[in-house]
Amino acid sequence: MELVVGASEATMKSVMAKLGGLLAQEYTLIRGVNGDLQYINDELASMQSFLRDLATISAGGGQAQSHGHRMKDWMKQIRDITYDIEDCIDDSAHRLHGLRSDMYCYFLVNSVYEVLTWWPRRDVAAKISVLKMRAQQIGERRERYGVNNPETAGGTEGPHAGHSTSAGFDAADNQDASLQLVAMKDPVGVEDHMKELEEWVTNDKNSCGVLYVVGFGGVGKTTIATALFTKFGDQFDHRAMVTVSQSSDINAVLTSIKNQVMPQSSSQKQEGAEGVFGRLKQGASAFAAKCCSAGTSEETRGETKLDQLKKDLKEHFDNNSYLVLIDDVWSATTWDQIRKSLPPSKQRSRIIVTTRFQAVATTRRGEEGDHTRKVVPLGIEESEKLFKQAFFESKGNKVDKVPKEVWKMCGGLPLAIVTMAGHVACNPNKSEEEWLKVCKSLFPESGKDHGKDGRKDLTQEEVGRIVSHCYNDMPADIKTCSLYLSIFPKGQKISTKRLTRRWIAEGFVAEKQGLSVEDVAETYFNHLIRRKIIRPVEHSSNGKVKKCIVHDMVLEHIVAKASEENFITVVGGNWLMPPPSSKVRRLSLQESDSKRANDTEKMNLSHVRSLTMFGSLNQLPSHSFKFGIVQVLDLEGCTGFKVHHTEEICKMLLLKYLSLRRTDTKQLPKAIGKLENLETLDIRETNVVELPKTVCQLERLVNILGGDKRTRRALKLPEELNKKKKMKALRILSGIEIVGGLADLHHLTELRKLAIFKLSTMGDDASFKDLSSSIEYLGGYALHALIIDDESSKFIKSLDDMSSPPKFLVALELSGKMVQLPGWMTQLSALSKLTLSVTALRTDNLLLLSNLESLFSLTFSFRAEKQDSETMTILAENKLSSDGEITVPGAGFKSLKLLRFCAPLLPVLSFSKNAMAELERLELRFSMLEGLCGVENLAELKVVHLILDDKDGEHMTKMVQREVEGAVKRADGKAPKIILDQ
């Protein structure tokens, strides 16, 4: 029986830190309580040691598994009391803090404070006494029922014998500084599949058709379907991809397709505008009555919405070709409804469906143009090829020491093979004999082989066994972070920064061995990639992973583990989970149909400390949350946000992470200043343009994320930021507007990123000097990323006067009408990402930049809506100074892999022989391109991506494509792929 220990230990670490803080604040407690707290603290320390010992052997059989249900039940008791202790501490801090902060201005004498807080302190003392008694009983119960201490790892046998990675993780030794671009690899062992299916997609004889890709879970159906979707997507006017799984919500599926092929209307964004947090105060009975009375109308509205969705798609697809990928369909009935809702096209249409069930493929048998392809497991040679490819991707070495039994036991299933390859790569010290023991422990009956070529296929349970083993082997800290992935809906691309910032807010990550908490979180994330638990799907232009995805079978395992540990409760989405048997601690509300809308009404939500929502805020239940203990609130992208919601949020005094990104938030109230524990405030892509003065009271605030990167709308900060100089913990100031009084930022010595989206006119040179001096000063501390959008370019030009440049910068963006580069730019030896205005696109500037040896990506862009006469004059002068064309030098740019140009008018671009020897991707966005020469000299070029902004210039599109195709032919015959978007 498997035991989940990572999350329990992480929670215990957090609680012990809080207990230490409470013990240090004797004045907040009733006298005599300290002894109980000390006992609880000591008891938890012993329990934590027990969990650590258990973590080293739980995956390997032995004594931990021999106890079975008794051990599991005892761990549940540890977990529950740990959660309850944390709730007690946080609730007491909330109640006592409220009285202190409200009353201190009136009563300055400590004795008066003690009288005022006597009752809440007594109540806390009573709860602590009860918790002490529970801790004693748990210890006694363990001895009474014979749950003994686990043996040391050295005394066990099994896959972890002699070595285990699950006990600890050295973040410093596992840093990964490599930068790369996401590349779509050809699936291994499916050449025959791809050849046949490509012919089906491109066959013009059939104007429409459905391709059913059928096969066992983990066999590679989605990989094949995604490869087809990616390869041929640009040949269709519209394309969309949606995951269905166990969900039967047709509206959600069609809405997802519609949103991918049509701009979202303002009415959609306002959908569900009825408030949520206001409803939290209503009684459960009143809300139940409302639901009952609205039942019929809700059903009617659902039918109306479905009819409207069908109508919208019919109008949009009628004269346009489209390609739709519908992934992981479980129900034949659901698929039949979806297909009836997708209209025929007068052009051509292709629908690709992946499913584990043959019944789905035979739902509407025999329709013209339909085709079914069954995907079978890989053979031995193909399995070995895929294993080694994944092994080296995970930075493994000495693959020759890995016995072939490791990939043979995976039954030819790509998911099992890839996951096992990541597991092996992360255990380099295991011997061949130890790996054979792993195989035997996972499949003790395997005198017979598994897989193809006369071997039996793996069952679903056996695949789960391999995934479970690889998961259990992970270090406890990494395991806890992986459980957090269950918060996100199936098939969703997960933002790296969103995920890691939330890990930090939850306390799963701490500073280690001289590394900042952000660096440790990044290391944990990269380790999950090495383990193949998550897969990168999008890289940022700085070469780091921007978004990732979790395979559905891996996520299914993680969601089950998170539910078992009562770590996260998921409601809605693609999962049909049983309701939790105990208090809900972390809640993820995912979009669901009306049949499941009332699931949360039956749950105990008074202990929720983390709430994440996807879709409409109307999903929230009626009965109240205990606002005081909520620490993470993520409403990114939710509809139906109202003014009173922010008022309720400001009651969450322990809040650490608040994301209102892409909501309809218009203003933050003054009460935001009460959230003194807040560390991250994310209000990007909202209508909030100014922060209240009270935000300067938030001395623990680390990240302020505002503005809109696409439109360059900026967030105005209060001038009190400089006057009070309290917010010294700030590490990220992004999307802000700088006015005269805010130019002095010298006190923000922890700042790692400064992104200025707007520089308001400054009345005197003193403001310029203050800001320039601040950048120079902070560059000697932690400043790693600098973004300045200066429409007038006066400030950017003044940067050339800096005596000591910010030489530790790894990312720099300067937008405006600059022509000459600052003289110090060539000194930025660590710079990996550089974005400049297209007005700086000159041959002499490229020659200077070619000396930046760490430069990974280089972008020339134009951000203004229209090119004014001054800009056009600068571009013309740049051409003349370069003999009519912009020439890329034939040496330098040793690390450059991404080159991008974005402007309405691009001059002739010429690449010299041996230019940019490592360049892999070239992107050009334009309305007119005057010419492209020497692309064949880019030896490592893999992709040329052309984006034509002139929507009416179809003839221009084809002409450019022909010219580029002719220009990219190389002597070795390996022409890069050309992607054309209009």
C-alpha positions, -999 to +999 in steps of 0.1 A: +000+000+000+014+033-011+019+061+014+018+098+005+043+116+028+056+146+008+026+169+014+023+159+051+060+168+058+057+201+039+026+211+059+044+201+091+074+223+082+051+253+078+033+246+111+065+243+131+078+276+118+045+292+129+047+276+163+082+290+168+069+324+160+040+320+184+062+308+212+083+339+208+053+362+212+044+354+248+024+386+253-003+373+229-011+342+250-028+334+282-001+326+308+006+289+310-001+280+274+035+281+264+040+247+279+013+232+258+027+248+227+062+235+235+048+200+239+030+202+206+061+216+189+083+188+202+057+161+193+055+175+158+093+174+155+093+137+163+065+131+139+084+150+112+115+128+117+093+097+114+079+110+081+114+116+068+124+080+076+093+068+061+099+088+029+131+069+022+115+035+022+078+040+013+083+033-024+104+002-018+081-022+000+095-034+034+081-025+067+062+007+056+040-014+034+037-043+057+017-021+082-007-012+053-039+004+065-026+010+101+003+031+089-019+050+064-045+058+091-018+070+115-004+093+089-039+106+082-042+115+119-008+133+118-019+152+087-052+162+102-038+174+135-011+193+116-037+211+095-058+218+126-029+233+145-021+255+115-057+267+114-057+274+151-024+295+148-036+314+118-071+320+132-057+333+165-032+355+147-061+369+126-083+376+157-056+391+179-041+411+151-075+427+144-079+438+179-044+451+182-043+471+149-077+486+156-072+495+192-036+505+195-043+540+183-067+544+212-051+524+239-013+526+242-010+508+275-003+471+273-025+462+302-055+477+284-047+455+254-046+424+276-081+432+289-095+438+254-080+405+241-087+384+271-116+364+256-100+356+222-067+346+240-086+324+264-104+308+235-071+301+217-057+287+249-086+262+252-081+251+216-044+246+221-051+225+252-074+202+231-048+199+204-021+189+230-044+161+242-050+150+206-012+149+200-008+127+231-035+104+220-020+100+185+013+090+200-003+065+224-025+051+196+005+043+174+021+022+202-011+006+212-018-007+176+018-016+168+027+010+142+065+007+147+093+030+136+104+023+101+137+005+095+165+024+078+167+024+041+197+001+043+176-027+057+151-028+030+150-045-004+133-033-035+137-006-060+152+018-034+176-006-019+210+011-013+199+044-027+170+067-026+163+101-040+131+106-021+146+117+012+161+150+000+170+172-029+201+194-033+188+225-052+223+239-056+236+208-074+205+205-096+205+240-112+200+241-149+212+271-167+207+258-203+184+277-226+165+263-255+135+266-278+106+242-279+108+220-310+081+197-322+099+163-324+087+136-348+070+109-328+091+078-325+078+045-341+047+060-358+061+067-393+035+043-409+007+060-389+018+095-399+022+087-436-013+073-439-029+100-418-012+128-436-026+115-468-061+116-452-057+152-440-045+164-474-069+144-496-090+169-515-116+143-526-133+145-492-145+180-483-151+169-447-143+140-424-135+127-390-103+109-381-106+086-350-073+078-334-080+049-311-057+033-286-048+024-250-040+052-225-004+063-229+001+047-263+007+080-280-027+090-295-024+126-285+012+128-297+002+116-332-029+139-333-010+169-321+017+163-347-009+163-374-026+194-360+007+213-358+019+202-393-012+210-412-029+236-390-017+266-410-034+251-441-068+258-426-086+292-420-094+282-384-081+257-360-090+247-324-080+221-299-100+210-269-098+182-242-131+164-232-122+134-210-150+124-186-168+157-190-203+158-206-205+195-207-212+202-244-215+239-239-180+241-224-165+222-254-182+244-280-174+275-261-137+266-260-137+260-298-155+292-304-131+312-282-102+298-302-116+308-336-135+340-328-126+370-307-143+369-273-171+394-271-176+418-242-209+401-234-191+368-229-166+385-206-195+399-185-212+365-184-220+355-149-219+390-136-240+381-105-216+385-075-201+357-056-184+369-025-216+388-016-235+356-019-211+339+006-229+358+034-263+344+024-277+314+043-274+280+027-312+275+029-319+307+010-295+298-017-309+263-020-344+277-024-331+300-051-314+271-069-346+250-067-367+278-081-342+285-108-337+249-119-361+249-148-349+283-161-313+272-157-320+243-180-338+265-204-308+290-204-285+260-211-305+250-241-306+286-254-268+289-250-262+256-269-284+268-297-266+301-298-232+284-299-243+262-328-255+292-347-223+312-340-201+283-352-222+277-383-220+313-393-182+314-387-173+281-403-198+283-433-173+299-457-141+290-440-121+258-438-114+245-403-094+219-384-105+208-349-087+184-325-110+169-299-088+150-274-096+121-251-133+115-257-147+090-232-184+089-241-200+079-274-231+099-265-210+130-257-192+127-290-224+123-310-237+156-295-204+174-303-204+162-338-239+172-345-230+207-332-200+212-355-214+224-389-203+214-424-182+239-443-185+250-479-147+248-480-132+218-462-132+206-427-112+180-407-119+168-372-094+147-353-108+127-323-086+107-299-102+081-277-095+050-256-128+035-266-137+018-299-174+026-293-167+063-298-152+056-332-182+035-342-209+060-330-217+072-365-202+045-386-198+047-423-200+085-429-182+097-460-146+108-453-144+092-419-113+071-410-103+051-380-067+044-370-058+021-341-025+029-324-006-001-311+024-002-287+059+002-300+083-027-308+115-034-289+138-013-312+114+016-313+110+014-275+148+015-271+151+045-294+124+064-275+139+055-241+173+068-251+159+100-267+140+108-235+169+097-213+193+122-229+167+149-229+166+144-191+204+149-190+211+113-183+245+097-190+259+062-194+228+047-210+247+016-218+247+007-181+209+006-181+196-030-187+172-034-216+146-049-192+139-013-181+123-003-213+111-038-223+088-039-192+071-007-204+051-028-229+058-004-258+038+024-243+054+058-249+041+073-217+056+045-195+089+045-215+094+083-213+085+085-176+108+056-168+136+073-188+133+104-167+133+083-135+165+065-146+182+097-157+176+112-122+191+081-105+226+080-120+242+061-090+220+030-094+238-001-107+225-025-134+217-050-107+196-024-088+176-016-119+169-053-125+155-054-089+133-024-098+119-044-128+113-075-107+096-055-079+072-038-104+065-070-122+073-100-100+053-123-123+073-114-153+090-146-164+070-137-195+078-105-214+054-076-219+045-058-250+047-064-287+062-093-307+045-121-290+044-104-256+013-094-238+002-058-236+003-039-203-030-034-184-041+000-172-032-011-137+003-020-147+009+013-165-003+030-133+022+009-113+051+023-134+039+059-131+033+054-093+068+041-088+084+070-107+063+094-087+071+078-053+109+080-060+109+118-062+123+138-033+097+148-007+098+185-016+094+179-053+066+154-046+047+181-027+051+206-056+039+180-081+007+174-061+000+211-067-004+204-104-038+189-097-052+224-092-051+230-130-077+216-154-068+187-176-051+197-208-044+233-197-011+250-204+003+259-170+023+291-166+056+284-151+057+317-131+021+313-119+029+279-106+063+287-089+050+319-073+021+298-058+046+272-045+064+300-027+032+315-013+022+281+000+055+276+018+067+246-003+099+264-013+124+281+008+159+297+004+186+270+002+224+270+000+226+306-010+199+303-036+170+327-036+135+313-031+128+320-068+159+301-079+150+271-058+114+271-072+128+272-107+151+243-099+122+223-086+103+230-118+132+220-140+135+187-120+099+179-127+107+184-164+136+160-161+114+135-144+089+138-173+061+146-149+055+178-169+062+186-205+073+220-219+050+232-246+060+269-249+093+287-242+098+323-236+121+343-258+147+341-230+150+303-236+133+293-204+101+273-202+070+296-203+043+270-202+040+233-195+014+205-196+008+173-177-001+140-195-036+131-186-027+097-171+001+113-150-024+140-139-050+114-131-025+097-107-015+131-091-052+141-086-059+108-069-028+113-047-038+148-038-073+136-029-060+108-008-038+132+011-066+157+014-041+181-001-063+195-029-100+191-036-110+194-072-146+202-082-158+201-118-137+200-149-127+166-163-127+147-131-155+128-114-140+128-079-158+115-047-165+142-022-139+147+005-145+129+038-128+156+059-122+194+059-113+210+025-079+228+027-072+237-009-101+240-034-099+241-072-133+250-087-132+242-124-159+249-149-187+223-147-222+217-159-253+223-139-255+187-127-224+193-106-229+229-097-240+221-061-212+197-053-195+222-030-227+227-010-221+194+008-185+202+017-169+217+049-153+248+034-146+267+067-109+256+066-101+266+030-068+283+028-062+282-009-089+289-035-085+287-073-112+293-098-116+288-135-146+302-154-174+321-138-174+333-102-209+320-099-196+286-091-187+296-056-211+281-030-233+300-006-219+290+028-192+312+041-154+307+039-135+316+069-119+346+052-093+351+078-072+320+070-073+321+032-036+326+020-038+320-017-066+334-039-062+329-077-091+342-098-071+346-130-094+349-160-126+346-141-158+364-153-184+382-132-160+402-110-177+431-091-166+459-068-178+442-036-156+413-043-125+434-036-141+445-003-145+408+007-109+400-004-096+428+019-109+408+048-084+380+041-057+393+063-034+364+060-035+365+022-001+360+006-009+355-031-037+374-049-042+372-087-070+391-103-054+389-137-077+392-167-107+399-145-130+429-147-114+446-117-114+484-121-101+496-088-086+484-056-100+498-023-080+515+004-086+485+026-059+466+005-035+481+030-048+457+056-033+427+038+001+431+055+011+395+047+006+400+009+036+389-012+023+388-047-003+412-063-011+403-099-035+427-116-022+425-151-047+429-180-073+445-157-087+480-157-068+490-126-046+519-137-036+532-102-028+518-068-042+534-036-017+550-012-024+524+014-006+498-007+027+513+006+019+498+040+025+463+026+061+459+037+062+422+028+050+427-008+075+411-032+058+412-066+037+439-081+025+428-115+004+453-134-003+470-167-009+452-200+021+440-219+003+439-253-012+474-252+015+489-229-011+503-206+007+511-174+000+510-136+005+542-117+021+538-083+015+562-054+043+587-047+043+575-011+064+546-023+093+570-023+083+591+006+078+563+031+105+539+016+089+509+034+085+485+006+121+473+006+111+436+000+100+443-036+117+421-062+095+427-092+079+460-103+063+452-136+041+472-159+044+505-140+043+542-149+071+564-137+063+601-129+086+627-115+081+618-078+087+581-084+120+584-102+141+577-071+142+539-065+175+536-047+160+520-016+146+490-035+179+470-033+161+436-036+146+445-070+153+418-096+130+431-124+119+466-133+095+470-162+085+506-170+056+507-195+053+545-194+076+574-187+054+605-181+069+638-190+093+649-164+096+686-158+133+687-152+165+668-158+167+660-121+140+633-125+160+617-154+191+617-133+173+601-103+159+573-124+192+567-143+211+568-110+187+543-095+191+519-124+229+522-121+228+517-083+204+487-084+224+472-112+251+466-086+227+446-064+201+422-077+186+438-109+186+412-136+158+424-160+151+459-172+123+470-195+118+507-205+092+519-229+101+556-236+080+570-264+100+603-265+133+584-262+148+613-242+154+591-212+168+561-232+193+584-249+204+597-215+213+562-204+245+564-224+258+587-197+258+560-170+294+555-156+287+520-143+261+500-163+239+473-148+263+446-158+244+417-143+214+421-166+202+390-183+172+406-200+170+441-215+143+458-235+145+494-247+116+507-268+114+542-283+130+559-312+166+552-303+191+549-332+225+546-315+231+520-288+244+529-253+281+525-254+281+502-223+258+476-239+287+455-251+298+451-215+267+431-206+284+397-206+255+379-190+228+393-213+207+365-229+176+384-240+177+417-258+147+437-274+153+469-292+132+494-312+133+487-349+148+522-353+180+507-340+181+481-368+214+492-384+244+472-398+268+490-374+246+481-344+244+445-354+282+444-356+284+457-320+258+433-307+275+403-323+301+405-295+275+396-268+285+360-264+256+350-240+229+365-262+202+338-268+174+359-284+174+393-302+143+412-312+137+444-332+102+456-328+080+486-333+053+492-306+035+523-317+001+519-334+012+540-364+045+548-379+049+586-378+071+606-402+100+607-377+102+569-375+100+565-413+128+590-417+150+571-392+143+538-411+152+554-444+184+569-430+194+535-415+190+519-450+212+546-466+239+542-439+239+505-447+241+507-485+204+500-490+202+468-469+207+457-433+236+432-432+241+406-404+279+401-399+295+368-407+309+362-372+298+366-336+264+359-321+279+326-307+248+317-286+219+333-306+191+309-313+161+332-319+160+363-341+128+383-345+117+414-365+084+431-360+075+463-379+051+474-407+079+479-431+110+458-430+141+467-452+161+442-471+178+418-446+210+401-457+228+373-438+265+370-445+282+337-449+287+320-415+263+344-399+246+334-366+260+299-366+236+287-339+204+304-350+174+280-350+144+302-355+138+333-376+105+353-371+093+382-392+061+401-387+054+428-413+030+444-437+057+448-463+091+430-466+115+445-491+137+415-493+154+385-476+189+374-487+214+348-475+191+327-454+208+297-468+239+307-448+221+300-415+234+265-410+213+255-380+180+273-390+150+250-384+120+273-386+111+305-405+079+320-392+063+347-413+034+368-400+018+391-425-003+419-409-019+430-441-051+410-439-061+419-475-029+410-491-033+374-500-013+378-532+015+394-511+014+364-488+020+339-516+046+361-532+065+363-499+062+326-493+077+318-528+106+343-522+114+329-488+112+293-500+137+301-527+159+320-503+162+292-477+175+264-498+207+252-484+235+233-500+230+203-476+193+201-488+179+205-453+155+234-458+139+248-426+102+246-421+083+277-432+052+287-412+030+314-427+003+332-407-019+360-420 
